[in-house]
Amino acid sequence: MQPHFARLLWRLLLLALLPLPTRAALTLSTNFESASARILDLDATTQTIRISPAGNLDRGMPNWWFFRLDGLDTNKPLTLEVVALKVSVAEETGGKASPLNFGWTLPTRCAISTNGIAWQQSSPGERDGYSSTYHFTPASPTLWLAWGPPFAPQDAEAFVARMARAHPFVKPFTLGRSLEGRPVPALEIVDGPKPSAQRPAIWITSRQHAWEVGGTWVGIGIAEWLAGDSNEAKWLRKNADFYFVPIMDVDHVATGDGGKQARPHDHNRDWSDAPHWPEVTAVQKRIRALAAEGRMAVFLDLHNPSPGATLQTFYVQHPPYISADVAALQEKFLAQTRILFGEIKLNDGGPSKPEDIPVWHRISTPWVCEHSNPKTIAFTVETPWNIPAGTIEGYSTVGQNLGICISKYLQETSR
């Protein structure tokens, strides 16, 4: 036997004796910011996962879910079943508990990512009562899956820092610290030499309800548009002061809780003379200061609506809760939204019955109207999420359109 042939045989024998490589075990992880999932079943053989949201009912509607899968076999399909929780949540007005609508937990399309940064929508799931099943062909051994495209407090810090690095007219600041000690990032956009005293102020808040992630993405769309090169954006940042808080309820976003109807009440029912949540106190203080200078012009509070909503929605205040002058100014702004959005939905922002009045006074937009200047306009803005456009790109387009509306409105009313 030739020596080289003998060596080849030995190598083949050694390879045969080596253990075969094993695939990493399929695991589901929630050990990161904003994650939430309770594992009901995990079958690695069939790559079938069943989960429910893991949110704490005391910390808001438990409808948000977000997790990472590792060890997926890319040659096998992946099946995810999300089971909504059968729980009741207290109403804001009287403490009466009502069953949580399963639709809040079960989007028609969920969000999927191979890196936790870039997100796409899944194919439509199959709804069966209080659960929905989604099917995937894994493109990677690791996937992130979520109710919608996530945005956590660490993302807010990174966004504010990135905007400040890219644009000298963007000023990052910390609004304050949350009840649990987390920083609340925010930014100001102001460009050019025009004195502050001559600039109307715009305040944008989002995620007063932690799960309503679309509100953050819409606000980011506004801020990124405002830093851009369009004539409307340049005019606005050179003639007005713009403030944006990407996440108000940083605590419940960080822990993967729903936030809405949290105890003792959520952020959007906290706008009283003595707020429970420090973030609300901090925004109130800044708005009062701008109002004292006579500069508070536009306030938008960004939300997501109920699962069945398909139209861009604005909650509008009416006399006697606002003056006729403010009502006329609101209509000028809404006229701009109709140009850009087409059909919109208007909801009455006033109290629907007498027992709602105490709670209504603690909602952000009525509070701003009551504590700002005689010509301040304020809207709660709800952007649909359970539609094909409920993506980062779709939300960004909404934000750009809102930015244009603000610019055109202020140009018209400042003449």
N, C-alpha and C positions, 0 to 999 in steps of 0.2 A: 504494500500500500504506500502510495506517495505521501511524503510528509505534509504537503499542503492539503491533501484530501483528508488526512487524519485530523488535522486541525479544524477543518470545516465540520467534520462529524462531531467533534467535541463541542464546538460552538452551538450546533443545532441541538445537541443533547442538553447543554446548559440552558438554552432558551426554553426548551420543553419543560425543564424542571422549575423555571421561574413562575411565580404566581401570576395569573392573568390580572391585568389592571381592572380595578373596580370603579364603577361610576359613583360619584359623590351622592350621598343620600339626599333625597328630596326633603327640603326643610322650608318652613314658613317663618319669617322673622318680622317682629314689630319693635325691635330695639332701637328705634330712631324717631326723630321728631315728627309729630303729627300722625304717626302710625296708629292703627286701630284694627284689630281683628281677633275674634275668639274662634279657635279652631273647633269645628264640630266633627270633621272627619278629614283624613288625609290618606289617600290610597296611592302609594308610589307606583304600584304596578300599572294601574290604569290612568295615572296622573289626573285624578279627580280630587278636587278640593271643595270642602263645604265650610263656609265661615258665616259668622254674624258680626255686626259691629260690636266693639268691646267698650263703648262709651259708658260713662257713669251717668245714670239718670239725673243725679243731682247737678251734674255739670252740663245739662242741656239735652236736647233731643238726640238719642243715640242712633243716628242714621249715617254717620261718616265712617268709611272703611278705607284702609290703605295698608299695604303690606308688600314684602319682598319674598320671592320664591328663588331658591338656589337648588342646583342639582337637577334641573329639568333635562329630560331626554328630548332633544330637538327632532328626533325621528318619530315621536309619538304626539298625538293631539293632547291638549290640555283642556280640562273642563273645570270651570269654576261655578259653584252654586252659592249664591248669597241669600241668606235667610234673614228676613226682617224680624226684629224683636217685637214680640207681642207685649207691649208696655203701654201705660197711660201717662200722659204728661199734663201738668197743671196749666190751666189757662191763666193769662196775665191778669184778667180782670177780677176774678173771684176765687181763684185757687181750685176751681172745679177741674177734675182730671178727665181727659178724653183720650181714647185710644189713639196711638200714633198711626197715622196713615202709612201703610206699607210703601206707597209710592215714593215717599221721601227717601227711602233707603235703596230703591231699586231703579237706577237709571236705565233707560232703554239701551244706552251704550255706555260702557265704563271707559276708564282711561288706562292705557298700557304704555310701558316704557322699557327699553333695554338698558338704560343707564341711570334712571331716576331723574333725568334732566329734561330730555325731549319726550313729549307725550303725544300719543295719537289716540283716536277713538277706536274702540272695538267694533266688531259687527254687532247688530242688534241682538240682545239676549232674548231668551224665551221665558216669558212671564207665566208663572203658575201660582196663582193665589198670592201668598206672602213670601215667595221666593222667585229669583230669576237665575237662569243658567246661561253662562257665556262660554263660547267655544273659541279656542285659539290654536294656532300652529306656532309653537314657540320658535322665535328667531334666535334665541340665545339661551344658554343654560340658566341665566339669571334674568328674571323679569320682575318689574314693579307693577302692581295692579292697584287701582284706586277708584273710588266713587267718581272722581273728576280730577283734572290736572292739579296736583297739590301745590301749595305754596305755604311754607312753614316760616316761623320767625327767623331762622337762620337765613332763609332766602330773602326776607325783607332787609336784613342787615346787609347782605351781599348786593342786593339791588340798589339800595341807597348809596352804598360806597361806590359801586360801578358808575352810577349816574354822575356822582360828584367828580370822579376821576376823568370822565369823558367830557364834562361840560363845566366850564368855570362859573357859569351862572347858576349851577345847582348847589345848594347849601344843605348838607345833611345835618340833622339834629336828632336828639333823643327827646321824644315827647315827655317821657317820664319812665317810671318803673311800675310794673304790674303789681297786683296784690301778692303774687308769689315771687316777686323780685326780678322778673325778666325785663330787659330793656324794651322800649317801644320805639322802633326806628321811624323816622319821618324825614321829609325833605321839603325844602322851599325852593321855588324857581323864580328868580327875579333878575332881569337883565337890563343893562343900560343905565344912564345917569338920572333918569326921572326920579324926583324925590318921593320918598315913601308916602308923604302926606297927600300926594296927588294920585296915588295908585289905589284902585279898588282891590279888595282882597277876595280870594276864592279859597274855600276850604272843601277838601274832598276827604271823606272818611270811608273806610271799607272794613268788612269783616267784624261788624258789631255782633253778628252771629257767626260763630267760628266755622261752621260747615259751609257757609256760602262763599266758597272759594272764587266763584266767578266774579264777585265784587272786586276782589283784589286784582284779578287780571284785567278787568275793565279800567280800574284806576291806573294800573301800569300802562295801559294803552294810552290814557290821557297824558300821563307824564312823559312818555317817550315821544308822543306826537308833539307835545309842547316844546321839547328840546330839539325838534327837527327844523327843517329849512323852509317849510311852507310860509307863505305871507301871513296867513291867519295866526300861525304859531308865533312867528317873530313879533307880530303886533301885540299879541297877548302878553308875552313875557317881558316886553319892553314897556308896557303900560299898566300892568297889574301885578300883584303879588299872588303867588300860587302856593298852596300848602297841601300836602298829601300824606295821609297815614295809611300804609298798606294793610296793616292788621291792627285793629283796635283790641280785640279779645285774644291777646297773645297767649295767655295761660291755657285756654281751652283749645286753641289751635295746636299748641305745643304738645298737649297730651292726647290729641286725637279725639277730643270730645266735641259734641255738637254745638254747645254754647247757647243756642236759641232756647229760651224758657229755662235757663239755668236758675238755680236758687242762690240768693233770695229772689232775683229777677235778672234778666239778661241786660247786656249793655244798652240796648235800644229802649229799655224801660227804666233807665237809671238817670235820666237827665233832670234831676231834681236839684234842690238847693243844697243837698248833702249827699252826693253820689256815693254808692258803695264801691264802685270801681275807680281806681286812681286815674286810669286813662281818660275817663269821661271828665273828671275834675280838671285834668290838664287841658283838654280841648276847650272846655267851657271858659277857662281862665283866658286863653288866647283869643277866643272869639269875643269875649267881653272887652278885652283890651282894644281889639280892632274896631269894635262898635263904638267905644269911647272916642276913638279917633275919627269916627264917621266914615269908615272905609269898608265895613263888612257888606259885600255885594251879593255873592253867590255861595250857597252851601248845597253840596250833593252828598247824600249818604247812600252808598252803593251796596245793593243786596242781590240775592237770587230769589225768585218767587216759588210758587207751588209747582209740582211736577207737570201739571197740564198746561201751564202758561206757554204761549208761543209768541206774544207781542212784547215789544219794549214797553215797560209800564212805569208810570210816574204817579206817585201819591201827591195830590194837589190840595192845598189848604184853600178854604173859601171864606168870604165874609159870613158871619161877623168875627171870625177868628183872625182874619187879616183885613187890612184896609182895602178899599176899592182901588187905590193907587197900586198897591202890591199885586192885587189880582190882575190888573192891566199889564204890569211888568211880567208876571208869570206867563201871561198869554203871549207876550212878545218872545219869550224864551221857547215856549212850546211850539210857536209857529216855526222856529228854526228846526226843532226836532222833527216836525212833520215833513219838512223839506228833505232831511237827510235819512230819516227812518221810514218814511211813508206812513202807513197806518200804525198808530200807537194806541195804548190803552191808558185811560186816566181813571185812577181810583180816588175816591173822596178821602182825603187825609184827616178829616175831622172825626170827632167821636160819633159813633153810630147810635148810642143810647146813653142816657144820663149817667148810668153807673160806670161808663167807660171814661168819663171826663178826668178823674184823678190820674188814671194811667196815661191817658192821652197827653196830659201836661208834662209827663216824664219821657215822652218820645223825642228823639233828636230834632226833627224838623219843626214841630210846633215850638219847642224850646228856643231854637234859633230865631224863629219869627218873632217870638215874644221878647227876646233879649238882645236883639240887634238893632240895626238902623231902620228908619221908617220905609226905606226902599229895598231892604234885603229880601231876596227870594231864596226859598229852600225847598228842595224836593228829596223825597226818598225815591231812588231809582232802582228798579228791579229788572235784571237782564235774564231772559229765559236760559235755562241750562239743559233741559231734557229734550234738546233738538240737535240736529246735525251740526249746527254752528256753535254748540256749547264746548268749544275748544279754545286753546290759548289764542289762536289766530282769529277766531270768531269774536272772542271777547275784546281783543285788541282793536278790531274794526269798530266795535261799539264805542270803545274809549276814544278813538280818533274822532268819531262823529260827535261825541259829546264835547270834546275839546273845540271843535269847529263851532258848535252851537254856542258855547260860552264866549268865544272870541267875537262872533258876529253879533251876539246879544249885547256885549259890552260896547262894541263899536257903535251900535245903533243907539244905545241909551246914554252914551257919554258925549254925544254931540252937543 
